[in-house]
Amino acid sequence: HCGAIQHLPPTRRGMQAVCHRCGTPLLTAVSSRNSRQRTLAAALAAFVLYIPAVTLPLLRIRELGHYRSSSVLSGAWELVTGGSWFVGAVVLVSSIVLPVLKIGLLLDLCRLECTPRRHRAATYRLMEQLGRWSMMDVLLVALLVMFVKLGNIVEFQVGPAVWAFALCIAMTMVAAMSFDPYTIWEES
């Protein structure tokens, strides 16, 4: 926490080394290994949840008595082919491409034995940059619902993909937070 650089002394089983300046426990190889295992488990769970999140119906729209369901994938495609190519492209990139890319980068970071340090550092930096853009599509859906609130003419209901999408985002966040960046510099 305090930024002090120090050599990790050898510790016996059950003992924990602490920083001489601020008293924060120092990380050990065991905690780094557990970090990779937690990250891998959460990233795999996010990947499994991603498939129903994209393919199951996200919104059910009732318009003048007619019902229509739309998944993230079909909704983005409908927006692109319906003339709203910019909004469709934003939904496609932020809901489909970026989450898969972030999950893939997290999975790549978990296989430390096979990759050089420089690759791991670049992968980690890219993953951190992608996190900034991951919730833009939720904002677009909220704006769409807000603008199209027309009383009894149009009604929106959430579909089962909302829960899968929320759990997928939560698992991706857990995976990203549980990854210990110090493992990047461990020996391969």
C-alpha positions as CSV (number, residue, x, y, z in Angstrom):
1,H,0.0,0.0,0.0
2,C,2.7,2.5,0.9
3,G,5.0,1.7,-2.0
4,A,8.0,0.6,0.1
5,I,10.3,-1.8,-1.7
6,Q,11.6,-4.6,0.4
7,H,12.9,-8.1,0.2
8,L,10.4,-10.8,1.3
9,P,11.9,-12.7,4.2
10,P,11.5,-16.4,4.5
11,T,8.5,-17.3,6.6
12,R,7.4,-20.5,8.3
13,R,4.0,-22.1,7.8
14,G,1.3,-20.1,9.4
15,M,3.3,-16.9,9.6
16,Q,2.8,-13.8,7.5
17,A,5.4,-11.2,6.5
18,V,4.3,-7.5,6.9
19,C,5.6,-4.2,5.6
20,H,8.1,-2.6,7.9
21,R,6.6,0.9,7.1
22,C,2.8,0.4,7.1
23,G,2.2,-3.1,8.5
24,T,0.3,-4.4,5.4
25,P,0.7,-8.1,4.8
26,L,3.1,-8.9,2.0
27,L,2.0,-11.2,-0.8
28,T,3.5,-14.7,-1.2
29,A,3.6,-17.1,-4.1
30,V,0.7,-19.1,-2.5
31,S,-1.6,-16.0,-2.6
32,S,-0.6,-15.3,-6.2
33,R,-1.4,-18.9,-7.2
34,N,-4.8,-18.6,-5.5
35,S,-5.3,-15.3,-7.3
36,R,-4.9,-17.0,-10.7
37,Q,-7.2,-19.8,-9.7
38,R,-9.9,-17.4,-8.5
39,T,-9.5,-15.3,-11.7
40,L,-9.7,-18.4,-13.9
41,A,-12.8,-19.7,-12.1
42,A,-14.6,-16.4,-12.4
43,A,-13.6,-15.8,-16.0
44,L,-14.8,-19.3,-17.0
45,A,-18.1,-18.6,-15.2
46,A,-18.4,-15.3,-17.1
47,F,-17.8,-17.1,-20.4
48,V,-20.5,-19.7,-19.7
49,L,-23.0,-17.0,-18.7
50,Y,-22.1,-14.9,-21.7
51,I,-23.7,-17.3,-24.2
52,P,-27.2,-17.1,-22.8
53,A,-26.8,-13.4,-22.0
54,V,-26.3,-12.7,-25.7
55,T,-28.7,-15.2,-27.2
56,L,-31.7,-15.2,-24.9
57,P,-34.4,-12.5,-25.1
58,L,-33.2,-9.3,-23.4
59,L,-36.3,-7.1,-24.0
60,R,-39.9,-8.0,-24.7
61,I,-41.7,-5.1,-26.4
62,R,-45.4,-4.7,-26.6
63,E,-46.3,-2.2,-29.3
64,L,-50.0,-1.6,-30.0
65,G,-50.9,-5.1,-28.8
66,H,-48.1,-6.9,-30.7
67,Y,-45.3,-8.6,-28.8
68,R,-41.7,-8.8,-30.0
69,S,-38.7,-10.2,-28.2
70,S,-35.1,-9.2,-28.9
71,S,-31.8,-10.6,-27.8
72,V,-28.6,-8.5,-27.6
73,L,-27.4,-10.1,-30.8
74,S,-30.6,-9.8,-32.8
75,G,-31.3,-6.3,-31.4
76,A,-27.9,-5.1,-32.6
77,W,-28.4,-6.7,-36.0
78,E,-31.9,-5.1,-36.2
79,L,-30.5,-1.7,-35.4
80,V,-27.8,-2.0,-38.0
81,T,-30.1,-3.3,-40.7
82,G,-32.9,-0.9,-39.7
83,G,-30.8,2.2,-40.5
84,S,-29.6,3.0,-37.0
85,W,-26.1,1.7,-37.8
86,F,-24.3,3.9,-35.3
87,V,-26.3,2.9,-32.3
88,G,-26.3,-0.7,-33.6
89,A,-22.5,-0.6,-34.0
90,V,-22.1,0.8,-30.5
91,V,-24.3,-2.0,-29.0
92,L,-22.5,-4.6,-31.1
93,V,-19.1,-3.5,-30.0
94,S,-19.9,-2.7,-26.3
95,S,-22.2,-5.7,-25.7
96,I,-20.7,-8.5,-27.8
97,V,-17.1,-7.7,-28.9
98,L,-15.7,-6.0,-25.8
99,P,-17.0,-8.5,-23.2
100,V,-15.7,-11.5,-25.1
101,L,-12.4,-9.7,-25.6
102,K,-12.1,-8.9,-21.9
103,I,-13.0,-12.5,-20.8
104,G,-10.5,-13.8,-23.3
105,L,-7.8,-11.5,-21.9
106,L,-8.5,-12.6,-18.4
107,L,-8.3,-16.2,-19.4
108,D,-5.0,-15.4,-21.2
109,L,-3.6,-13.8,-18.1
110,C,-4.3,-16.9,-16.1
111,R,-1.9,-19.0,-18.2
112,L,1.3,-17.5,-16.9
113,E,3.5,-20.5,-17.5
114,C,3.2,-20.1,-21.3
115,T,3.5,-16.4,-21.9
116,P,6.5,-14.0,-21.6
117,R,6.3,-11.1,-19.1
118,R,6.1,-8.4,-21.8
119,H,3.0,-10.1,-23.3
120,R,1.4,-10.4,-19.9
121,A,2.0,-6.7,-19.1
122,A,0.5,-5.6,-22.4
123,T,-2.5,-7.9,-22.0
124,Y,-3.1,-6.5,-18.5
125,R,-2.9,-2.9,-19.7
126,L,-5.4,-3.7,-22.6
127,M,-7.8,-5.4,-20.2
128,E,-7.7,-2.4,-17.9
129,Q,-8.5,-0.1,-20.8
130,L,-11.4,-2.2,-22.0
131,G,-13.0,-2.0,-18.5
132,R,-13.9,1.7,-19.1
133,W,-16.1,0.9,-22.1
134,S,-18.0,-2.2,-20.8
135,M,-21.3,-0.6,-19.6
136,M,-22.0,1.8,-22.4
137,D,-24.8,-0.4,-23.9
138,V,-26.7,-0.4,-20.6
139,L,-26.8,3.4,-20.8
140,L,-28.1,3.2,-24.3
141,V,-30.9,0.8,-23.3
142,A,-31.8,3.1,-20.4
143,L,-31.9,6.1,-22.7
144,L,-34.0,4.2,-25.2
145,V,-36.6,3.2,-22.6
146,M,-36.6,6.8,-21.2
147,F,-37.3,8.3,-24.7
148,V,-39.8,5.8,-25.8
149,K,-41.9,5.8,-22.6
150,L,-45.3,6.3,-24.4
151,G,-47.7,5.0,-21.7
152,N,-49.9,2.2,-23.0
153,I,-48.8,2.4,-26.6
154,V,-45.3,0.9,-26.0
155,E,-44.4,-1.3,-23.0
156,F,-41.0,-2.8,-22.2
157,Q,-40.4,-6.0,-20.2
158,V,-37.1,-7.5,-19.3
159,G,-36.3,-11.0,-20.5
160,P,-34.2,-13.8,-19.0
161,A,-31.0,-12.5,-20.6
162,V,-30.9,-9.6,-18.2
163,W,-30.1,-11.9,-15.3
164,A,-27.5,-13.8,-17.3
165,F,-26.0,-10.5,-18.5
166,A,-25.9,-9.1,-15.0
167,L,-24.2,-12.3,-13.6
168,C,-21.8,-12.3,-16.6
169,I,-20.8,-8.7,-15.8
170,A,-20.5,-9.5,-12.1
171,M,-18.3,-12.6,-12.8
172,T,-16.1,-10.5,-15.1
173,M,-15.7,-7.9,-12.4
174,V,-14.9,-10.5,-9.8
175,A,-12.3,-12.0,-12.2
176,A,-10.7,-8.6,-12.9
177,M,-10.6,-7.7,-9.2
178,S,-9.2,-11.0,-8.1
179,F,-6.3,-10.9,-10.6
180,D,-3.1,-10.0,-8.8
181,P,-1.0,-7.8,-11.2
182,Y,2.1,-8.8,-9.3
183,T,1.8,-12.3,-10.9
184,I,2.7,-10.7,-14.2
185,W,6.3,-10.6,-13.0
186,E,6.5,-14.1,-11.6
187,E,9.0,-16.5,-13.2
188,S,7.5,-18.5,-16.1
